[in-house]
Amino acid sequence: MQGIEGPSARQRKPRRPALSLNSQDVTGDSAMDGIEGMDADELIDDNVGDEIDDRVPEVGMVFKNHQEVSRFYKRYARRVGFGIAIRRSAFTEDGHCLYLELMCCKGGRKRPEPKYRKRNSAKTNCPARIKVKLWGDGMLHLVVANIDHNHPVSPSMARFLTCYKQLSGAAKKRADRNNGETDEPRLPPTMPLDRLSALEELLFSESEHKSFVERGRLKLGEGDAEALRLFFTRMQAKNTNFFNVMDLDEEGSVRNVFWADARSRAAHQYYNDVVMLDTTYVTNKYDLPLATFVGVNHHGQLVLLGCCLLSDDTMETYVWLFKAWIACMYGEFPKALVTDQSKGIQNAVAQVLPNVRHRMCLSQIMKRVPEKLGGSADYRAINKAMQKAIYDSLTADEFEEDWARMVDIYGLQGNEWIRSLYEFRHSWVPVYLKETFWAGMSTTQRNETIVAFFDGHIEAKTSLKQFLSKYEMALLDKYEKEAQADFETFHKRRPSVSKFYMEEQLSRVFTLNMFKKFQDEIEAIMYCHASLLKVDGPISTFDVRECIFLDDGKRTMNKNHGVLFNTEEKEIQCICGSFQFRGILCRHALSVLKLQQVHEIPSQYVINRWKKDFKRLHVLAQSSDDVIANNRIDRYDYLSMRCLQLVEVGVLSDKYQLALRLIKEMEKFLLSDNTYDDTQPKIKPRIPKANRLIQNRKQNVGTSVISENGNAVQQLGGLMQLNEGHVRIYSKFDARIAC
């Protein structure tokens, strides 16, 4: 062995073309996020050939060649839930492997780079790795095996890692048989839900507004009616929690249609605080009269909460629509609603949702400015004055003054559109709405816009038949983006832009997208200057002067913001209302905290809505609000809704297998003849296969081994003690299952 590692090693080839193995240490971002350099043919597919290998790396293992090492470690990493990269390797001239070191793809440190080139980094200097060396017997012996990770691992998220983004051999064969198309996944059967509760009966009672003659019928093209029928049939066959309802006139013709799939109904339980009704395709002369209900998840992404096809823009149509949607969502009303500017919508909201904070979408209003005012000779000046009044006003008085000046200077007193906008100014101007939380569903800056949920999938001439044919694919694309955001939130980290502890504080709890918005405010502190104006007991008043760059990037303007800070309660409030409006502290408030040497963001300003574990926190907060149902139908409806929440959690996390086991145990428990309301059963613990193998080997006390989810487990005195990061679930029946 000394001869192998001595002078002759200088004649080794540092890299073999088929494997692209690097003979140098990998410590920066150049480290592969998976075995990207390895040729796919070198890594034999996991699903072909050998039996399932559920071993964990142990010192003393022996392999015939480097392909066998790579195949074993890749299978192990995929099962546990992390990617792998090559750290070191060396080969002889004739291609024999002398040594090979594989590591977790998060191994190594981030490479220093200029500030303007900083990118997200997945590197955590993870110590997990294995190393094999060639011994005199011609075999590769495993001499180093570190299975501990310093970051979460997730088998369900492993598919997003670069080294696993490829079809397996079996999938390739199926794709070849299907002319390149992969099989659609089979969906499990679900519980039936085919009744409307008493709430729906109440909501669909006769309305005092009847106008069957005046209201139109839904315009359907050739083949649209049959396509809609087949679409509903297919969706209900996949999941009977799919909800759809039609509005018919006295002659039985269709006027309006509403539907929401099970995923939308489950998502509504989490993201129903702020909802937007997008009628872009109804009001902008599209062939497809589609309207959508959308919410915002904790990544700031749009989430679909329901779809509808509308025959017209009348109040009666929207009254029916709101009732249908509320009935579908088990009678839960949103806290705030954003809609387009429409007299019909405004009247319908006042009738069906009188206690919901309603605003009109500013983005849609500003898009109409060229259409409504473009013919004026002073259009550019009017547009500039209008934007100044809307976006730059910090108080209602400022807006009133700037708006009146614009109307007087350009003679807009007789313009009906300008008059109607001013009449409903409390429903769309930001200065009147900044005390309400809108979850980023409304624009506050120039040139911002809200993108439609199905943007890119619908064009002006898209028919209903065409839309329904790609509806599920469009949703799958959105769900994949949400899952990708979940993965990146837990496995990547944005580079710091400052040395402030508050930035480090929120990087641990906020999702990646929302943390980026907070970093934008941190960076803007350099353009703010805070000065103390007065002190009144514990309350201090500050003036923060912000230097704002104008559109050309050369000129600047100064704008002053008043900030109040309570030193005892650690409460802070800025006149811009950013925190109340979008849930993130503004640069002005952060400047005052910096001046006061408050290094940590007070807890009340770190809202759960943008946290990584928002769904878990939401479930815990709602657990005490269970409904006590007095009849079988209500119990059925409520249990179905709670099961939808379970599905939403299970499908997006790495608890899928655990959820299946719990459901099976619960089913057995509920079907038992000895089960009553006061029964306190105990679900027997299930030991993962990896742990059973470890126990069978009777390893010594204190040995560190790997569990099924990749976290370290210490075997002490025959008892499995779970380290930090290992999951232990306690159900309300005192169930204890280690996964």
C-alpha positions in Angstrom: 0.0 0.0 0.0 2.9 2.4 0.7 4.1 1.8 -2.9 0.7 2.5 -4.3 0.4 5.8 -2.4 4.1 6.7 -3.0 5.9 8.1 -6.1 4.0 6.0 -8.6 0.9 8.0 -7.7 2.4 10.9 -9.6 1.9 9.0 -12.9 -1.8 8.5 -12.3 -4.4 10.1 -14.5 -6.2 12.7 -12.4 -9.4 12.2 -14.4 -11.0 9.4 -16.4 -13.1 10.7 -19.2 -16.0 8.4 -18.6 -16.3 9.6 -15.0 -14.8 13.0 -15.0 -13.5 12.4 -11.5 -11.8 15.3 -9.9 -8.5 14.6 -8.2 -8.6 17.8 -6.2 -10.5 18.9 -3.1 -13.9 20.3 -3.8 -14.7 23.1 -1.4 -16.6 25.7 -3.3 -19.7 26.1 -5.5 -17.8 24.3 -8.3 -18.7 21.1 -6.4 -21.3 19.3 -8.3 -24.9 19.3 -7.0 -25.0 15.6 -7.8 -22.9 13.2 -9.8 -23.2 15.5 -12.7 -19.8 14.8 -14.1 -20.4 11.0 -14.2 -21.7 9.6 -17.5 -25.2 8.2 -17.2 -24.0 4.8 -18.5 -21.4 4.5 -15.8 -24.1 4.8 -13.1 -26.3 1.7 -13.6 -29.9 2.5 -13.0 -31.2 1.7 -9.5 -34.2 -0.2 -10.8 -32.3 -2.6 -13.0 -30.5 -5.8 -12.2 -29.7 -6.3 -8.6 -32.1 -6.8 -5.7 -32.9 -3.9 -3.5 -29.9 -2.8 -1.5 -30.9 -1.2 1.8 -27.4 -1.3 3.4 -25.9 1.8 5.0 -22.2 2.7 4.5 -19.9 0.9 7.0 -16.1 0.8 7.3 -15.0 -2.6 6.0 -17.3 -2.9 3.0 -15.6 -4.3 -0.1 -16.4 -3.4 -3.8 -15.2 -4.8 -7.0 -14.9 -1.5 -8.9 -15.7 2.2 -8.8 -19.0 1.7 -10.7 -20.2 -0.6 -7.9 -19.2 2.0 -5.3 -21.0 4.8 -7.1 -24.1 2.7 -7.6 -24.3 1.7 -4.0 -23.8 5.2 -2.6 -26.2 6.8 -5.1 -28.9 4.3 -4.1 -28.3 4.9 -0.4 -28.3 8.7 -0.9 -31.6 8.6 -2.9 -33.2 6.5 -0.2 -32.1 8.8 2.5 -32.8 12.0 0.6 -29.6 13.8 -0.4 -27.5 14.3 -3.5 -23.9 13.2 -4.0 -20.8 14.8 -5.5 -17.2 13.7 -6.1 -14.6 15.1 -3.8 -11.4 13.2 -4.8 -10.4 10.4 -7.1 -7.3 8.9 -8.8 -6.9 6.3 -11.5 -4.0 4.4 -13.1 -3.2 4.8 -16.7 -5.1 1.6 -17.6 -8.2 2.9 -15.8 -8.0 1.1 -12.4 -9.4 3.2 -9.5 -6.8 3.8 -6.8 -9.1 5.7 -4.5 -12.5 7.5 -4.7 -14.1 9.8 -2.3 -17.8 10.7 -2.6 -19.6 13.3 -0.4 -22.9 14.9 0.1 -23.7 17.6 -2.5 -23.8 20.1 0.3 -20.2 19.4 1.3 -17.6 22.1 0.9 -17.8 25.8 1.5 -19.1 28.6 -0.7 -16.5 30.1 -2.9 -15.8 33.8 -2.1 -17.0 36.0 -5.0 -17.8 39.7 -5.6 -20.9 41.1 -4.1 -22.5 41.8 -7.5 -22.1 38.1 -8.5 -23.4 36.5 -5.3 -25.8 33.7 -5.9 -27.9 31.3 -3.8 -25.7 28.6 -2.3 -26.6 25.1 -1.1 -23.2 24.5 0.6 -23.3 23.9 4.3 -19.9 22.2 4.6 -21.7 18.9 5.3 -19.4 16.2 6.7 -21.2 13.2 5.2 -18.9 11.2 2.9 -17.4 7.8 2.0 -13.9 6.9 0.9 -12.7 3.7 -0.8 -9.1 2.7 -1.5 -7.5 0.0 -3.6 -5.9 -2.7 -1.5 -3.5 -5.5 -2.4 -6.3 -7.9 -3.1 -7.4 -5.8 -6.0 -10.6 -4.8 -4.3 -11.8 -1.3 -3.2 -12.2 -1.2 0.6 -14.4 1.4 2.3 -12.0 3.1 4.8 -14.1 6.2 5.8 -17.9 6.3 6.3 -19.4 9.5 7.8 -23.2 9.3 7.7 -24.0 12.5 9.7 -25.5 15.5 7.9 -25.6 19.1 9.2 -28.8 19.9 7.3 -32.3 18.3 6.8 -32.6 15.5 4.4 -35.8 14.6 2.5 -36.5 11.5 0.4 -39.5 13.1 -1.2 -37.5 16.2 -2.2 -34.6 14.2 -3.6 -36.2 14.2 -7.1 -35.3 17.9 -7.4 -31.6 17.2 -7.0 -29.7 17.4 -10.3 -28.2 13.9 -10.0 -31.7 12.3 -9.9 -33.4 14.4 -12.6 -33.5 11.6 -15.2 -35.8 8.8 -16.1 -35.0 5.4 -14.7 -34.3 2.5 -17.0 -37.7 1.1 -16.6 -39.3 4.5 -17.2 -37.3 4.8 -20.4 -38.6 1.5 -21.6 -42.1 2.6 -20.8 -41.6 5.9 -22.6 -40.3 4.0 -25.6 -43.4 1.8 -25.7 -45.6 5.0 -25.4 -43.7 6.8 -28.1 -41.9 9.1 -25.7 -44.8 9.8 -23.4 -44.5 8.9 -19.7 -47.2 7.2 -17.8 -49.5 9.4 -15.7 -49.3 8.5 -12.0 -52.3 6.5 -10.6 -54.3 8.3 -8.0 -55.5 6.5 -4.9 -59.2 6.2 -4.3 -60.8 8.9 -2.1 -63.9 9.1 0.1 -67.1 10.1 -1.6 -68.5 13.6 -1.1 -71.7 14.1 -3.0 -74.0 16.2 -0.7 -74.4 19.8 0.1 -74.7 20.7 3.7 -77.3 22.9 5.3 -74.9 25.8 4.7 -75.0 25.3 0.9 -78.8 24.9 1.1 -78.9 28.3 2.8 -76.5 29.9 0.3 -78.4 28.7 -2.7 -81.8 29.8 -1.5 -83.8 32.0 -3.8 -82.2 35.4 -4.3 -84.3 38.6 -4.1 -82.6 39.7 -7.4 -84.1 37.7 -10.4 -83.3 38.7 -13.9 -83.5 35.6 -16.1 -84.5 37.6 -19.1 -81.7 40.1 -18.9 -78.9 37.7 -18.0 -77.1 35.9 -20.9 -76.3 32.3 -21.6 -72.8 30.8 -21.6 -71.3 30.9 -25.1 -69.9 27.5 -26.0 -68.1 26.7 -29.2 -68.2 23.5 -31.1 -67.2 20.5 -28.9 -67.0 22.7 -25.8 -70.1 21.2 -24.1 -68.9 17.6 -24.5 -65.4 18.6 -23.5 -66.8 20.1 -20.3 -68.9 17.0 -19.5 -65.9 14.7 -20.0 -63.7 17.0 -18.0 -66.0 16.9 -15.0 -66.5 13.1 -15.3 -62.7 12.5 -15.4 -62.0 14.8 -12.5 -64.6 13.3 -10.3 -63.4 9.8 -11.2 -59.9 10.8 -10.0 -61.1 12.4 -6.8 -64.7 12.6 -5.6 -63.9 15.7 -3.5 -63.9 17.5 -6.8 -66.6 20.2 -6.6 -68.7 21.6 -9.5 -72.0 23.4 -9.9 -73.9 24.9 -12.8 -76.2 27.9 -12.9 -79.2 27.1 -15.3 -81.9 29.4 -16.5 -85.6 28.6 -16.6 -85.2 26.8 -19.9 -82.3 24.6 -18.6 -79.6 26.4 -20.5 -76.2 26.9 -18.8 -75.4 30.4 -17.7 -72.4 29.9 -15.4 -70.2 27.1 -14.2 -68.0 26.8 -11.1 -65.5 24.1 -10.1 -62.7 23.5 -7.6 -60.6 20.4 -7.3 -59.6 18.7 -4.0 -56.2 20.4 -4.0 -57.8 23.9 -4.3 -60.3 23.1 -1.5 -57.4 22.0 0.8 -55.2 25.0 -0.1 -58.1 27.3 0.8 -57.8 26.2 4.5 -54.3 27.7 4.6 -54.4 30.6 2.2 -57.9 32.1 2.6 -56.8 35.3 4.4 -56.4 37.2 1.2 -58.2 36.1 -2.0 -58.3 37.6 -5.5 -61.1 37.1 -8.1 -59.3 37.6 -11.4 -61.8 38.4 -14.2 -59.1 39.4 -16.8 -60.4 36.9 -19.4 -64.0 37.9 -18.8 -63.6 41.6 -19.2 -60.8 41.8 -21.8 -62.6 40.2 -24.8 -61.1 36.7 -24.6 -63.0 33.9 -26.3 -62.7 32.0 -23.0 -64.8 33.7 -20.3 -62.8 32.3 -17.4 -62.5 33.8 -14.0 -60.3 32.4 -11.2 -60.1 32.6 -7.4 -56.5 32.7 -6.3 -54.6 33.0 -3.0 -50.9 33.4 -2.1 -48.8 30.7 -0.4 -46.0 31.3 2.0 -43.5 31.6 -0.9 -45.5 34.5 -2.5 -46.7 32.2 -5.3 -50.3 32.2 -6.6 -52.4 29.3 -5.6 -55.6 28.3 -7.4 -58.8 28.3 -5.2 -61.4 27.8 -7.9 -62.4 28.4 -11.5 -65.6 29.6 -13.2 -67.0 30.3 -16.6 -69.3 33.4 -16.7 -71.9 34.4 -19.2 -71.9 38.1 -18.3 -70.7 40.8 -15.9 -73.9 41.5 -14.0 -74.5 41.6 -10.3 -76.7 38.5 -10.3 -73.9 36.5 -12.0 -71.4 37.5 -9.3 -73.9 36.9 -6.5 -74.3 33.3 -7.7 -70.6 32.9 -8.1 -69.7 34.1 -4.6 -72.4 31.9 -3.1 -71.1 28.9 -5.0 -67.5 29.5 -4.0 -68.4 30.0 -0.3 -70.4 26.8 -0.3 -67.5 24.9 -1.9 -65.2 26.2 0.8 -67.3 25.0 3.7 -68.6 28.5 4.5 -65.3 30.0 5.3 -65.1 33.7 4.3 -61.8 35.4 3.4 -60.6 38.3 5.4 -59.8 40.4 2.4 -60.8 40.3 -1.3 -59.2 41.8 -4.3 -61.3 42.2 -7.5 -61.4 44.1 -10.8 -63.2 47.4 -11.1 -66.7 46.4 -11.8 -70.1 47.8 -10.6 -71.6 44.3 -10.7 -68.8 42.8 -8.5 -69.0 45.7 -6.0 -72.7 45.2 -5.5 -72.4 41.5 -5.3 -69.7 41.8 -2.6 -71.8 44.2 -0.6 -74.7 41.6 -0.7 -72.8 38.3 -0.1 -69.6 39.4 1.6 -70.5 42.5 3.5 -68.0 42.0 6.3 -65.0 41.3 4.0 -62.5 44.0 3.3 -62.8 44.6 -0.4 -60.4 46.5 -2.7 -60.1 46.9 -6.4 -57.0 45.7 -8.2 -54.7 48.8 -8.7 -52.8 47.0 -11.4 -55.9 46.5 -13.5 -57.0 50.1 -13.0 -53.6 51.4 -14.2 -53.7 49.2 -17.3 -56.9 51.1 -18.3 -55.3 54.5 -18.2 -54.1 54.5 -21.8 -57.5 53.3 -23.0 -59.5 55.9 -20.9 -57.1 58.9 -21.2 -54.9 58.1 -24.2 -56.8 60.5 -26.5 -56.0 63.5 -24.4 -53.3 65.9 -25.7 -51.8 66.1 -22.2 -51.9 62.3 -21.7 -48.2 61.9 -20.6 -48.5 64.8 -18.1 -51.8 63.4 -16.8 -50.4 59.9 -16.4 -47.4 61.3 -14.5 -49.5 63.4 -12.2 -51.9 60.5 -11.6 -49.0 58.1 -10.7 -47.6 60.7 -8.3 -50.9 61.1 -6.5 -51.4 57.3 -6.2 -48.0 56.0 -5.4 -46.2 58.9 -3.6 -49.0 60.0 -1.2 -48.2 59.0 2.4 -51.4 60.5 3.9 -55.0 61.0 2.7 -54.6 64.7 2.6 -51.6 64.5 0.3 -53.6 62.3 -2.1 -56.7 64.6 -2.0 -54.5 67.6 -2.7 -52.5 66.0 -5.6 -55.7 64.5 -7.2 -57.6 67.8 -7.1 -54.6 69.6 -8.6 -54.4 67.1 -11.5 -58.2 67.5 -12.2 -58.0 71.3 -12.2 -54.9 71.7 -14.3 -55.9 69.3 -17.0 -59.7 70.0 -17.0 -60.8 66.4 -16.1 -63.9 67.5 -14.2 -66.2 66.1 -16.9 -64.4 62.8 -17.3 -66.8 60.0 -16.1 -64.0 57.5 -15.5 -61.9 59.9 -13.4 -65.0 60.8 -11.4 -65.9 57.1 -10.7 -62.4 56.4 -9.6 -62.4 59.3 -7.1 -65.9 58.2 -5.8 -64.5 54.7 -4.9 -61.0 55.9 -3.9 -61.2 54.2 -0.5 -61.3 50.8 -2.4 -58.2 51.1 -4.5 -55.8 54.0 -3.5 -53.0 52.5 -1.4 -53.0 55.3 1.2 -56.5 54.2 2.3 -55.7 50.5 2.4 -52.3 50.3 4.0 -53.7 49.3 7.4 -55.0 46.0 6.0 -52.8 42.9 5.3 -52.9 42.1 1.6 -50.2 39.4 1.4 -48.5 41.0 -1.7 -51.8 40.6 -3.7 -51.8 44.3 -4.7 -49.2 46.5 -6.2 -47.7 49.4 -4.3 -44.9 50.5 -6.7 -44.8 51.9 -10.2 -44.6 49.3 -13.0 -45.7 46.4 -10.7 -48.3 44.1 -12.1 -50.2 40.9 -11.0 -49.7 38.0 -13.4 -52.8 35.8 -14.1 -52.6 32.3 -12.7 -53.0 30.7 -16.2 -50.7 33.2 -17.9 -49.0 31.5 -20.8 -51.7 28.9 -21.1 -54.6 31.1 -22.4 -54.5 33.3 -25.5 -57.2 35.5 -27.0 -58.5 32.8 -29.2 -58.1 29.8 -26.8 -61.3 27.8 -26.8 -62.8 26.0 -23.7 -62.0 22.6 -25.2 -58.4 23.6 -25.7 -58.1 25.0 -22.2 -59.6 21.9 -20.5 -57.2 19.7 -22.4 -54.2 21.4 -20.8 -55.8 22.3 -17.5 -54.2 19.5 -15.5 -50.8 20.1 -17.1 -50.9 23.7 -16.1 -51.8 22.9 -12.5 -49.0 20.3 -12.4 -46.5 22.9 -13.5 -47.7 25.2 -10.7 -47.5 22.5 -8.1 -44.0 21.5 -9.2 -42.9 25.2 -8.8 -44.3 25.2 -5.3 -42.6 21.9 -4.5 -39.4 23.3 -5.9 -39.7 26.4 -3.7 -40.2 24.2 -0.7 -37.1 22.2 -1.6 -34.9 25.4 -2.1 -36.2 26.9 1.1 -35.0 24.0 3.2 -31.9 23.1 1.1 -30.5 26.4 -0.1 -29.5 29.7 1.5 -29.2 33.2 0.1 -25.9 35.0 0.6 -25.9 37.7 3.2 -26.0 41.3 2.1 -25.0 42.7 5.5 -23.5 41.9 8.9 -26.8 42.6 10.8 -28.0 39.9 13.1 -31.6 40.5 12.1 -30.7 39.3 8.6 -29.3 36.1 10.0 -32.4 35.8 12.3 -34.9 35.9 9.4 -32.8 33.7 7.1 -33.6 30.8 9.5 -37.3 31.2 9.6 -38.6 32.9 6.4 -39.0 31.1 3.1 -36.3 31.9 0.5 -38.6 34.1 -1.6 -39.9 36.2 1.3 -36.4 36.5 2.8 -35.2 38.0 -0.5 -37.9 40.7 -0.1 -36.6 41.4 3.4 -33.0 41.6 2.1 -34.1 44.2 -0.4 -35.2 46.3 2.6 -31.9 45.7 4.4 -29.9 46.8 1.3 -32.0 50.0 1.1 -31.0 51.1 4.6 -27.9 52.7 3.0 -30.2 55.2 1.3 -32.0 56.1 4.5 -30.9 58.6 7.2 -32.8 58.5 10.5 -32.9 61.3 13.0 -34.6 61.7 16.3 -37.3 64.4 16.5 -38.7 64.1 19.9 -39.1 61.8 22.9 -42.4 61.5 24.8 -41.9 58.9 27.6 -41.2 55.5 26.1 -42.3 56.7 22.6 -39.7 58.3 20.3 -40.5 60.0 17.0 -38.0 59.8 14.2 -37.8 61.3 10.7 -36.3 59.0 8.1 -35.1 60.7 4.9 -34.9 58.3 2.0 -33.0 59.1 -1.2 -35.0 57.7 -4.1 -33.6 57.2 -7.6 -36.0 58.2 -10.3 -36.7 56.2 -13.5 -33.7 57.4 -15.4 -31.4 56.2 -12.6 -29.5 59.5 -12.6 -31.8 61.9 -10.8 -32.8 61.5 -7.2 -35.4 62.9 -4.8 -35.6 62.9 -1.0 -38.7 61.7 0.8 -39.4 61.9 4.5 -41.1 59.2 6.5 -42.3 59.5 10.1 -41.5 56.5 12.4 -42.8 55.9 16.0 -40.8 53.6 18.3 -41.9 52.4 21.7 -38.7 51.4 23.5 -40.5 49.5 26.3 -42.8 47.4 24.1 -40.4 47.2 21.2 -43.2 48.4 18.9 -42.5 50.3 15.7 -44.7 51.9 13.2 -43.9 53.7 9.9 -46.2 56.0 8.1 -45.7 54.0 4.9 -47.6 51.0 6.4 -45.4 48.4 4.8 -45.6 45.9 7.6 -49.4 46.1 7.9 -49.7 45.9 4.1 -47.4 43.1 3.2 -46.1 41.6 6.5 -42.4 42.7 6.2 -40.7 45.6 8.0 -39.8 48.5 5.7 -36.4 50.1 5.3 -37.5 53.1 7.3 -38.4 51.1 10.4 -35.2 49.0 10.0 -33.1 52.2 9.9 -34.6 53.3 13.3 -33.9 49.9 14.8 -30.4 50.2 13.6 -30.0 53.6 15.1 -31.4 52.4 18.4 -29.1 49.4 18.3 -31.9 46.9 18.3 -30.2 44.0 16.7 -33.1 41.5 16.7 -36.4 41.9 15.0 -39.1 41.8 17.7 -41.2 38.6 17.5 -44.4 40.4 16.7 -42.9 41.5 13.4 -41.8 38.0 12.3 -45.3 36.7 11.2 -46.0 33.1 10.7 -47.5 33.7 7.2 -44.0 33.9 5.6 -42.3 31.2 7.7 -40.9 28.0 6.3 -43.2 25.8 8.5 -46.3 28.0 8.0 -48.6 25.0 7.3 -47.6 23.2 10.6 -48.1 26.4 12.6 -51.4 27.0 10.9 -52.6 23.5 11.8 -51.5 23.9 15.4 -53.3 27.3 15.7 -56.6 25.8 14.2 -56.5 22.6 16.2 -58.7 24.0 19.0 -61.4 25.2 16.6 -62.8 21.9 15.6 -66.5 21.9 14.8 -68.9 19.9 17.0 -71.3 18.4 14.5 -74.7 17.2 15.6 -75.7 15.1 12.6 -74.2 12.6 10.3 -74.1 14.8 7.2 -72.3 17.6 9.0 -69.8 15.2 10.6 -69.2 13.7 7.1 -68.5 17.1 5.6 -66.2 18.3 8.3 -64.2 15.1 8.5 -63.8 15.3 4.7 -62.4 18.8 5.0 -60.0 17.8 7.7 -58.8 14.9 5.6 -58.1 17.3 2.7 -55.8 19.2 5.0 -54.0 16.0 5.8 -53.6 15.3 2.1 -52.2 18.8 1.5 -49.6 18.3 4.2 -48.7 14.8 3.3 -48.2 15.4 -0.4 -45.8 18.3 -0.1 -43.6 17.0 2.7 -41.4 14.0 3.4 -44.0 12.5 5.6 -45.9 10.7 2.8 -45.1 7.2 4.0 -45.8 8.1 7.6 -49.2 9.6 6.6 -50.1 6.3 4.8 -49.1 4.3 7.9 -51.1 6.5 10.2 -54.2 6.3 7.9 -54.0 2.5 7.9 -53.6 2.3 11.7 -56.5 4.8 12.1 -58.7 2.8 9.8 -58.1 -0.4 11.7 -58.7 1.4 15.0 -62.0 2.9 13.8 -63.3 -0.4 12.4 -62.6 -2.2 15.7 -65.7 -3.3 17.6 -64.0 -2.2 20.9 -63.6 1.4 19.8 -65.6 4.1 21.5 -65.2 7.9 21.9 -63.5 7.5 25.2 -61.1 4.8 24.1 -57.4 5.7 24.4 -55.6 3.3 22.0 -51.8 3.2 21.5 -50.5 2.6 18.1 -47.6 0.2 18.2 -44.3 1.6 17.1 -42.9 0.5 13.8 -39.1 0.2 13.4 -37.8 1.2 10.0 -36.1 -1.5 8.0 -32.7 0.2 8.2 -32.9 0.3 12.0 -33.9 -3.3 12.2 -30.8 -4.3 10.2 -28.7 -2.2 12.5 -30.2 -3.9 15.6 -29.7 -7.4 14.1 -26.0 -6.6 13.7 -25.8 -5.8 17.4 -23.5 -2.9 17.1 -21.8 -1.6 20.2 -23.3 1.0 22.5 -22.7 4.6 21.4 -22.2 3.7 17.7 -23.5 6.3 15.3 -25.7 4.8 12.6 -28.2 6.1 10.0 -31.9 6.0 10.2 -34.4 5.8 7.3 -34.7 9.5 7.0 -31.0 10.2 7.0 -30.6 11.6 10.5 -28.2 10.3 13.1 -29.5 7.9 15.7 -27.5 6.8 18.8 -28.1 3.2 20.0 -27.7 3.4 23.8 -28.3 0.3 25.9 -30.5 -1.3 23.3 -32.9 1.8 23.1 -33.1 3.9 20.1 -32.6 7.6 21.2 -33.5 10.1 18.5 -31.2 13.0 17.9 -32.2 16.5 16.8 -34.0 16.4 13.5 -35.4 12.9 13.9 -39.2 12.9 13.7 -41.4 11.5 16.5 -45.1 11.8 16.0 -47.6 11.9 18.9 -51.2 11.6 17.8 -54.1 12.7 20.0 -54.5 9.0 20.9 -51.0 9.0 22.4 -49.7 7.3 19.2 -45.9 7.1 19.0 -44.3 6.2 15.6 -40.7 6.8 14.8 -40.2 7.3 11.1 
